[in-house]
Amino acid sequence: MQFDLTLFLSALGLAFILESIPYFLFAERMPGILSTLAQQSPSNLRRLGFTGLVLGVLVIFLGQSF
């Protein structure tokens, strides 16, 4: 398996785009959302992060299977 720099940079760019959409669309609400996240316990944040990881892996798996 070779490292594909073009694919990597495309995936990284897509991640930046997807991460920035909430800040662009909901700029007024983001401080409240971030404040709410900052008040969460580490276990809740860990659960949220793990859920995101699992969903990401599933999306990649489904994308590779087509």
Secondary structure, 3 states (H helix, E strand, C coil): CCCCHHHHHHHHHHHHHHHHHHHHHCCCCHHHHHHHHHCCCHHHHHHHHHHHHHHHHHHHHHHHHC
